[in-house]
């Protein structure tokens, strides 16, 4: 608990704070500033951010959103028109554990897309346009527990060791 800083009288009769009181006041102001700054963290346009979650459900996004806070753990991109997941932007989200991309237009090539999100535990790519799953698609997801790829009508090829 913070105590009120001690005041001292100066020779001119003006009141000043003792050095330890100044340090406490500065610490309090720093903590207050950090708290205020964390509330004002950037959130992608048309998305909702709360604590470590970014939710962009049903916003008709055509591209992967920009300005996602780097400490995001849960990213929800359900029911948009996203056709491509950029590996570089995803790799900035090193703490990401939950990624839900249901009901988008993801297709063609996802090889090496998830190389930078090694902590990912949950990945939902159902209801997209995936055409193939190769060894390189999910091989870097060593922490993955749940993978959903159902309802991809164009999925015609799954490589032999794709889930090894």
Secondary structure, DSSP 8 states (H G I E B T S, - for coil): ------EEE-TTS-EEE-HHHHHHHHHHHHHHHHHHHHHT----TT-EEETTEEE-TTS--SS--S---TT--EEE--SS------HHHHHT-TT--EEE--SS--BS--TTTTTT-TT--EEE--SSB--EE-HHHHTT-TT--EEE----TT--EE-TTTT-
